[in-house]
Amino acid sequence: MADRELDCVIIGGGPAGMTAALYLARFRRRFRLLDAGHPRAAWIPESHNIPFFAEGMPGPEMLDTLRGHLARYGVEPERATVSAIQREENRFVAVAETPEGEARQIRARRVLLATGAVDIEPDLPGLPDAIRRGLVRYCPICDGFEARGRDIAVLGPGDRGLGEAIFIARTYSHRVTLLTLGRKLELDPKRRAEAEGHGVRIVEDPVESLEMEGDRIAALRAGGEHRFEILYSALGLRWRSDLALALGAEHDQEGALLVDEHNQTTVPGLYAAGSIVRGLDQIVVGMGHAAIAATHIHNRCELPTEDEPKGEV
């Protein structure tokens, strides 16, 4: 089944995707918002650095609030997974599949990707989905302030884990331990001195067992017993950028998309917002991406994508 051509199709129903939908709705554009139903924001126990929500807001409540806001404009995210995007002259064709198995083609002059990323889960014995269950946190920028002065462990081998441990130690707590999960940490003298200067303790033994206390991990046995109040994972992300990469969009070495000042990728007419874009991984940043991209889409909508001058608003 084929639909009429739209001004834009938004793929991804997290904070960035719904912000783009809000802008396009208020611009009175014809668009659809497709959501596979797995927003990373739903994992957030409570975020305290989003303006206007001083008491903090859990991820699910945030998403419900955004959906309610869109409903005022008659917009509702549609549950569908986009399996492919093709280019046809001055338009895109997205192949969307519903949970019931129905496939349809959606034609739009422009596409905004807000498909986000997935946190790599730590391999802890007998504890799958530790991040999803809120037992291990993944964003000290979001909630590190609430962890200040406490015993904190960072899970992650390599420079990424050490970098996050140092960030937490110099910002929030002097009691930080880096658990490399059994991998040897090769550090040059300068980097090791930096870690020592911030009081970061390094444990290179594998985690053999866990001790639970209520709804959190209380102790890890890694060459001895280590007790912490809070655990952060620094294992990195997997970007959901396959749709853009298949169209030839440029990206960094890890898969995050490169965009211009209008949040347009190197594929004309293909935009990206949120975690899928290289840069600071924060909800308010993703919302900013979405506002910029949606405004540019509105301003350029009557023009063919192939003839868009670079940098023109």
MILUMVO-254969 format. One record per residue (C-alpha): residue number from 1; x, y, z; residue in one letter; chain. Coordinates in steps of 0.001 Angstrom, whole numbers, plus 500000, padded with zeros to 6 digits. Each point is the difference from the previous one (the first is absolute). Last residue first. Layout:
N
+-----+--------+--------+--------+------+------+
| pos |     px |     py |     pz | code | unit |
+-----+--------+--------+--------+------+------+
| NUM |      X |      Y |      Z |    A |    A |
...
+-----+--------+--------+--------+------+------+
***
This chain:
313
+-----+--------+--------+--------+------+------+
| pos |     px |     py |     pz | code | unit |
+-----+--------+--------+--------+------+------+
| 313 | 518504 | 528977 | 505408 |    V |    A |
| 312 | 502876 | 499615 | 497570 |    E |    A |
| 311 | 503083 | 498170 | 501310 |    G |    A |
| 310 | 500554 | 497923 | 496904 |    K |    A |
| 309 | 497763 | 500922 | 497097 |    P |    A |
| 308 | 497064 | 497595 | 499632 |    E |    A |
| 307 | 499719 | 498838 | 496415 |    D |    A |
| 306 | 499827 | 496227 | 500545 |    E |    A |
| 305 | 497378 | 500331 | 502754 |    T |    A |
| 304 | 497452 | 501625 | 497731 |    P |    A |
| 303 | 498445 | 503107 | 501588 |    L |    A |
| 302 | 496474 | 500260 | 501403 |    E |    A |
| 301 | 501079 | 498652 | 503410 |    C |    A |
| 300 | 503000 | 502222 | 500536 |    R |    A |
| 299 | 498722 | 502210 | 502824 |    N |    A |
| 298 | 498022 | 497207 | 501641 |    H |    A |
| 297 | 502905 | 497558 | 499854 |    I |    A |
| 296 | 502293 | 502671 | 501430 |    H |    A |
| 295 | 497627 | 500554 | 502898 |    T |    A |
| 294 | 499691 | 496265 | 500622 |    A |    A |
| 293 | 503790 | 499532 | 500007 |    A |    A |
| 292 | 500688 | 502816 | 502448 |    I |    A |
| 291 | 497203 | 498994 | 502384 |    A |    A |
| 290 | 501043 | 496343 | 499831 |    A |    A |
| 289 | 503658 | 500723 | 500724 |    H |    A |
| 288 | 498933 | 502110 | 502976 |    G |    A |
| 287 | 497877 | 497120 | 501277 |    M |    A |
| 286 | 503019 | 497724 | 499658 |    G |    A |
| 285 | 502092 | 502452 | 502009 |    V |    A |
| 284 | 497331 | 500139 | 502717 |    V |    A |
| 283 | 499991 | 496210 | 500161 |    I |    A |
| 282 | 503763 | 499695 | 500329 |    Q |    A |
| 281 | 502654 | 498037 | 498098 |    D |    A |
| 280 | 502558 | 502706 | 499235 |    L |    A |
| 279 | 501276 | 499559 | 496461 |    G |    A |
| 278 | 499656 | 497771 | 496958 |    R |    A |
| 277 | 496366 | 499728 | 498973 |    V |    A |
| 276 | 498002 | 496802 | 500642 |    I |    A |
| 275 | 499485 | 501160 | 503585 |    S |    A |
| 274 | 497608 | 502746 | 498941 |    G |    A |
| 273 | 499208 | 501357 | 496563 |    A |    A |
| 272 | 500660 | 499009 | 496391 |    A |    A |
| 271 | 499015 | 501450 | 496636 |    Y |    A |
| 270 | 499804 | 498474 | 496512 |    L |    A |
| 269 | 499009 | 502495 | 497294 |    G |    A |
| 268 | 503430 | 500068 | 498401 |    P |    A |
| 267 | 502128 | 497029 | 501194 |    V |    A |
| 266 | 502999 | 501489 | 501846 |    T |    A |
| 265 | 497761 | 500193 | 503062 |    T |    A |
| 264 | 497823 | 503002 | 500751 |    Q |    A |
| 263 | 500079 | 501267 | 503564 |    N |    A |
| 262 | 499655 | 503585 | 498767 |    H |    A |
| 261 | 503590 | 500876 | 500964 |    E |    A |
| 260 | 501217 | 496895 | 498176 |    D |    A |
| 259 | 499761 | 496358 | 501061 |    V |    A |
| 258 | 502332 | 497068 | 500619 |    L |    A |
| 257 | 498310 | 496792 | 501108 |    L |    A |
| 256 | 501193 | 497757 | 502827 |    A |    A |
| 255 | 501335 | 496677 | 498685 |    G |    A |
| 254 | 503096 | 499372 | 502139 |    E |    A |
| 253 | 502582 | 501289 | 497503 |    Q |    A |
| 252 | 498035 | 503196 | 499402 |    D |    A |
| 251 | 497234 | 500222 | 497454 |    H |    A |
| 250 | 499315 | 501061 | 496423 |    E |    A |
| 249 | 496625 | 499147 | 498512 |    A |    A |
| 248 | 500161 | 497497 | 497120 |    G |    A |
| 247 | 496325 | 499033 | 499804 |    L |    A |
| 246 | 500683 | 496692 | 501773 |    A |    A |
| 245 | 501815 | 501976 | 502694 |    L |    A |
| 244 | 496843 | 501997 | 500670 |    A |    A |
| 243 | 497812 | 496951 | 500583 |    L |    A |
| 242 | 502758 | 498297 | 502014 |    D |    A |
| 241 | 500301 | 502873 | 502490 |    S |    A |
| 240 | 498648 | 498385 | 503140 |    R |    A |
| 239 | 503207 | 500771 | 501861 |    W |    A |
| 238 | 501466 | 497379 | 502316 |    R |    A |
| 237 | 501222 | 501675 | 503133 |    L |    A |
| 236 | 502852 | 499955 | 502487 |    G |    A |
| 235 | 501160 | 497693 | 502762 |    L |    A |
| 234 | 500087 | 502704 | 502665 |    A |    A |
| 233 | 497460 | 498471 | 502380 |    S |    A |
| 232 | 499389 | 501806 | 503263 |    Y |    A |
| 231 | 499576 | 498323 | 503381 |    L |    A |
| 230 | 498730 | 501693 | 503158 |    I |    A |
| 229 | 500263 | 499233 | 503706 |    E |    A |
| 228 | 503097 | 497865 | 499763 |    F |    A |
| 227 | 501438 | 497052 | 501883 |    R |    A |
| 226 | 503057 | 498119 | 498794 |    H |    A |
| 225 | 500622 | 496436 | 501125 |    E |    A |
| 224 | 503209 | 498317 | 498886 |    G |    A |
| 223 | 501622 | 499095 | 496688 |    G |    A |
| 222 | 496850 | 501275 | 498354 |    A |    A |
| 221 | 497092 | 499302 | 502287 |    R |    A |
| 220 | 497440 | 502693 | 499395 |    L |    A |
| 219 | 497908 | 501496 | 502777 |    A |    A |
| 218 | 496730 | 501863 | 500577 |    A |    A |
| 217 | 498284 | 499749 | 496639 |    I |    A |
| 216 | 496641 | 501714 | 500280 |    R |    A |
| 215 | 496301 | 499347 | 500546 |    D |    A |
| 214 | 500267 | 498624 | 503520 |    G |    A |
| 213 | 503573 | 498938 | 500640 |    E |    A |
| 212 | 501452 | 497753 | 497337 |    M |    A |
| 211 | 503377 | 498304 | 500232 |    E |    A |
| 210 | 501797 | 499277 | 496789 |    L |    A |
| 209 | 502409 | 497340 | 498797 |    S |    A |
| 208 | 503235 | 499480 | 498061 |    E |    A |
| 207 | 500725 | 503494 | 498715 |    V |    A |
| 206 | 503340 | 499721 | 498216 |    P |    A |
| 205 | 503109 | 501456 | 501673 |    D |    A |
| 204 | 501402 | 503287 | 498651 |    E |    A |
| 203 | 499073 | 502272 | 502901 |    V |    A |
| 202 | 501120 | 503630 | 499555 |    I |    A |
| 201 | 499599 | 502624 | 502736 |    R |    A |
| 200 | 499419 | 503543 | 498812 |    V |    A |
| 199 | 501471 | 502516 | 502448 |    G |    A |
| 198 | 499945 | 502946 | 497600 |    H |    A |
| 197 | 503783 | 500231 | 499915 |    G |    A |
| 196 | 500209 | 496218 | 499678 |    E |    A |
| 195 | 497967 | 500110 | 496808 |    A |    A |
| 194 | 502082 | 502853 | 498613 |    E |    A |
| 193 | 503215 | 498214 | 500943 |    A |    A |
| 192 | 498783 | 496939 | 498101 |    R |    A |
| 191 | 499297 | 502142 | 496935 |    R |    A |
| 190 | 503452 | 501599 | 500087 |    K |    A |
| 189 | 501793 | 496696 | 500602 |    P |    A |
| 188 | 498370 | 498304 | 496988 |    D |    A |
| 187 | 497153 | 497677 | 500850 |    L |    A |
| 186 | 499238 | 496418 | 498977 |    E |    A |
| 185 | 497019 | 498798 | 501990 |    L |    A |
| 184 | 499928 | 496216 | 500195 |    K |    A |
| 183 | 496525 | 498599 | 499514 |    R |    A |
| 182 | 498141 | 498124 | 502719 |    G |    A |
| 181 | 496911 | 502185 | 500205 |    L |    A |
| 180 | 501996 | 503267 | 499898 |    T |    A |
| 179 | 498425 | 501229 | 503230 |    L |    A |
| 178 | 500859 | 503663 | 500574 |    L |    A |
| 177 | 499528 | 501129 | 503597 |    T |    A |
| 176 | 498860 | 503446 | 501135 |    V |    A |
| 175 | 499971 | 501412 | 503524 |    R |    A |
| 174 | 500993 | 503641 | 499475 |    H |    A |
| 173 | 496523 | 500832 | 498765 |    S |    A |
| 172 | 498125 | 502380 | 497699 |    Y |    A |
| 171 | 502036 | 501957 | 497462 |    T |    A |
| 170 | 503652 | 498945 | 500062 |    R |    A |
| 169 | 499181 | 496394 | 500874 |    A |    A |
| 168 | 497050 | 499732 | 497607 |    I |    A |
| 167 | 502014 | 501256 | 497012 |    F |    A |
| 166 | 502965 | 497826 | 501010 |    I |    A |
| 165 | 497799 | 496895 | 500047 |    A |    A |
| 164 | 498484 | 500992 | 496656 |    E |    A |
| 163 | 503426 | 500355 | 498400 |    G |    A |
| 162 | 501160 | 496719 | 501506 |    L |    A |
| 161 | 497050 | 498167 | 498532 |    G |    A |
| 160 | 500503 | 501516 | 496550 |    R |    A |
| 159 | 503770 | 499418 | 500171 |    D |    A |
| 158 | 499685 | 496247 | 500253 |    G |    A |
| 157 | 497870 | 497677 | 502059 |    P |    A |
| 156 | 496607 | 501043 | 501318 |    G |    A |
| 155 | 497886 | 499862 | 503123 |    L |    A |
| 154 | 500214 | 503137 | 502139 |    V |    A |
| 153 | 499531 | 499566 | 503737 |    A |    A |
| 152 | 498789 | 502694 | 502362 |    I |    A |
| 151 | 500160 | 500361 | 503775 |    D |    A |
| 150 | 498083 | 503215 | 500745 |    R |    A |
| 149 | 501050 | 503644 | 500268 |    G |    A |
| 148 | 497796 | 501165 | 497153 |    R |    A |
| 147 | 497584 | 497423 | 498604 |    A |    A |
| 146 | 497086 | 502440 | 499548 |    E |    A |
| 145 | 502330 | 502256 | 497990 |    F |    A |
| 144 | 500914 | 497025 | 497820 |    G |    A |
| 143 | 496425 | 499768 | 498706 |    D |    A |
| 142 | 499954 | 501145 | 496385 |    C |    A |
| 141 | 503723 | 500624 | 499416 |    I |    A |
| 140 | 500687 | 496728 | 501809 |    P |    A |
| 139 | 498048 | 498181 | 497279 |    C |    A |
| 138 | 500002 | 496181 | 499845 |    Y |    A |
| 137 | 498592 | 498671 | 503251 |    R |    A |
| 136 | 500138 | 496387 | 501155 |    V |    A |
| 135 | 497170 | 498443 | 501971 |    L |    A |
| 134 | 497404 | 501972 | 498022 |    G |    A |
| 133 | 498401 | 496912 | 498486 |    R |    A |
| 132 | 500923 | 501075 | 496464 |    R |    A |
| 131 | 503600 | 500505 | 501126 |    I |    A |
| 130 | 500291 | 496574 | 501644 |    A |    A |
| 129 | 498372 | 498264 | 497037 |    D |    A |
| 128 | 501388 | 496575 | 500925 |    P |    A |
| 127 | 501263 | 499302 | 503520 |    L |    A |
| 126 | 501204 | 496453 | 500569 |    G |    A |
| 125 | 503654 | 500950 | 499774 |    P |    A |
| 124 | 500456 | 503567 | 498710 |    L |    A |
| 123 | 500722 | 500556 | 496319 |    D |    A |
| 122 | 499492 | 503754 | 499834 |    P |    A |
| 121 | 497359 | 501175 | 497503 |    E |    A |
| 120 | 501001 | 502039 | 496971 |    I |    A |
| 119 | 497712 | 503003 | 499997 |    D |    A |
| 118 | 497744 | 500273 | 496959 |    V |    A |
| 117 | 499901 | 503010 | 497685 |    A |    A |
| 116 | 497585 | 502511 | 498566 |    G |    A |
| 115 | 497470 | 499464 | 497226 |    T |    A |
| 114 | 499306 | 503689 | 499517 |    A |    A |
| 113 | 500338 | 500015 | 496217 |    L |    A |
| 112 | 498261 | 502848 | 498177 |    L |    A |
| 111 | 498982 | 499227 | 496444 |    V |    A |
| 110 | 499127 | 502411 | 497193 |    R |    A |
| 109 | 497822 | 500099 | 496920 |    R |    A |
| 108 | 497933 | 497131 | 501346 |    A |    A |
| 107 | 498627 | 496756 | 498628 |    R |    A |
| 106 | 498847 | 497269 | 502381 |    I |    A |
| 105 | 499973 | 496440 | 498725 |    Q |    A |
| 104 | 498005 | 497430 | 501922 |    R |    A |
| 103 | 500592 | 496725 | 501773 |    A |    A |
| 102 | 497448 | 498228 | 502214 |    E |    A |
| 101 | 501554 | 497578 | 502465 |    G |    A |
| 100 | 497626 | 500652 | 502911 |    E |    A |
|  99 | 502704 | 501998 | 501812 |    P |    A |
|  98 | 499988 | 502350 | 496988 |    T |    A |
|  97 | 502733 | 500052 | 497352 |    E |    A |
|  96 | 501165 | 503194 | 498325 |    A |    A |
|  95 | 501934 | 500217 | 496724 |    V |    A |
|  94 | 501062 | 503611 | 499607 |    A |    A |
|  93 | 500047 | 501583 | 496538 |    V |    A |
|  92 | 501937 | 503226 | 499686 |    F |    A |
|  91 | 499352 | 502870 | 497637 |    R |    A |
|  90 | 501524 | 502264 | 497383 |    N |    A |
|  89 | 501222 | 497227 | 497649 |    E |    A |
|  88 | 499133 | 496731 | 501771 |    E |    A |
|  87 | 502214 | 499136 | 502976 |    R |    A |
|  86 | 499360 | 496881 | 502045 |    Q |    A |
|  85 | 499543 | 499542 | 503725 |    I |    A |
|  84 | 499905 | 496557 | 501587 |    A |    A |
|  83 | 498644 | 497989 | 502936 |    S |    A |
|  82 | 497944 | 502722 | 501640 |    V |    A |
|  81 | 498304 | 498529 | 503052 |    T |    A |
|  80 | 496459 | 501122 | 500728 |    A |    A |
|  79 | 497901 | 501176 | 502936 |    R |    A |
|  78 | 498532 | 503324 | 498942 |    E |    A |
|  77 | 500691 | 503002 | 502238 |    P |    A |
|  76 | 496843 | 502094 | 500464 |    E |    A |
|  75 | 499486 | 503518 | 498715 |    V |    A |
|  74 | 496641 | 501775 | 500291 |    G |    A |
|  73 | 501605 | 503249 | 501035 |    Y |    A |
|  72 | 499091 | 499691 | 503682 |    R |    A |
|  71 | 501077 | 496363 | 499715 |    A |    A |
|  70 | 503571 | 501184 | 499535 |    L |    A |
|  69 | 500091 | 501382 | 503551 |    H |    A |
|  68 | 498588 | 496770 | 501369 |    G |    A |
|  67 | 502668 | 498014 | 498213 |    R |    A |
|  66 | 502662 | 502277 | 501501 |    L |    A |
|  65 | 498613 | 499516 | 503501 |    T |    A |
|  64 | 499880 | 496225 | 499533 |    D |    A |
|  63 | 503648 | 500012 | 498895 |    L |    A |
|  62 | 501056 | 501998 | 503048 |    M |    A |
|  61 | 497999 | 497722 | 502293 |    E |    A |
|  60 | 501777 | 496962 | 498556 |    P |    A |
|  59 | 503431 | 501669 | 500452 |    G |    A |
|  58 | 499522 | 500914 | 503644 |    P |    A |
|  57 | 499862 | 503723 | 500758 |    M |    A |
|  56 | 501959 | 502101 | 502464 |    G |    A |
|  55 | 498714 | 502362 | 502676 |    E |    A |
|  54 | 501231 | 503043 | 498072 |    A |    A |
|  53 | 498141 | 499089 | 496820 |    F |    A |
|  52 | 500021 | 503363 | 498173 |    F |    A |
|  51 | 503444 | 499381 | 498461 |    P |    A |
|  50 | 501133 | 496395 | 499513 |    I |    A |
|  49 | 502964 | 499304 | 502276 |    N |    A |
|  48 | 498329 | 497841 | 502633 |    H |    A |
|  47 | 499267 | 496770 | 498132 |    S |    A |
|  46 | 498374 | 497077 | 501793 |    E |    A |
|  45 | 500128 | 496224 | 499534 |    P |    A |
|  44 | 500899 | 500416 | 496293 |    I |    A |
|  43 | 499349 | 496773 | 498069 |    W |    A |
|  42 | 497035 | 501463 | 498071 |    A |    A |
|  41 | 502411 | 502536 | 498493 |    A |    A |
|  40 | 501461 | 497190 | 497886 |    R |    A |
|  39 | 496810 | 499910 | 497977 |    P |    A |
|  38 | 498971 | 496468 | 498938 |    H |    A |
|  37 | 496582 | 500284 | 498336 |    G |    A |
|  36 | 500896 | 499809 | 496307 |    A |    A |
|  35 | 498729 | 503554 | 499589 |    D |    A |
|  34 | 498808 | 501685 | 496819 |    L |    A |
|  33 | 498971 | 503661 | 499990 |    L |    A |
|  32 | 498190 | 501060 | 496852 |    R |    A |
|  31 | 500123 | 503271 | 498137 |    F |    A |
|  30 | 497927 | 502638 | 498251 |    R |    A |
|  29 | 501166 | 503387 | 501223 |    R |    A |
|  28 | 497958 | 502489 | 502002 |    R |    A |
|  27 | 503121 | 501727 | 501405 |    F |    A |
|  26 | 498522 | 499230 | 503430 |    R |    A |
|  25 | 499844 | 496337 | 499055 |    A |    A |
|  24 | 503551 | 500164 | 498643 |    L |    A |
|  23 | 501252 | 501425 | 503285 |    Y |    A |
|  22 | 498197 | 497439 | 502143 |    L |    A |
|  21 | 501142 | 497153 | 497749 |    A |    A |
|  20 | 503624 | 501102 | 500343 |    A |    A |
|  19 | 499561 | 500001 | 503779 |    T |    A |
|  18 | 498471 | 496518 | 499779 |    M |    A |
|  17 | 502998 | 498662 | 498101 |    G |    A |
|  16 | 502510 | 501567 | 502374 |    A |    A |
|  15 | 498219 | 498864 | 503183 |    P |    A |
|  14 | 499546 | 496408 | 498746 |    G |    A |
|  13 | 497669 | 498959 | 497194 |    G |    A |
|  12 | 502437 | 499046 | 497236 |    G |    A |
|  11 | 499652 | 500418 | 496246 |    I |    A |
|  10 | 498518 | 503335 | 498952 |    I |    A |
|   9 | 498495 | 500084 | 496516 |    V |    A |
|   8 | 499933 | 503323 | 498231 |    C |    A |
|   7 | 498058 | 502116 | 497515 |    D |    A |
|   6 | 497844 | 497023 | 499174 |    L |    A |
|   5 | 499328 | 498179 | 496728 |    E |    A |
|   4 | 496747 | 498089 | 499937 |    R |    A |
|   3 | 500088 | 496517 | 501473 |    D |    A |
|   2 | 500755 | 496660 | 498339 |    A |    A |
|   1 | 498546 | 496584 | 500932 |    M |    A |
+-----+--------+--------+--------+------+------+
***
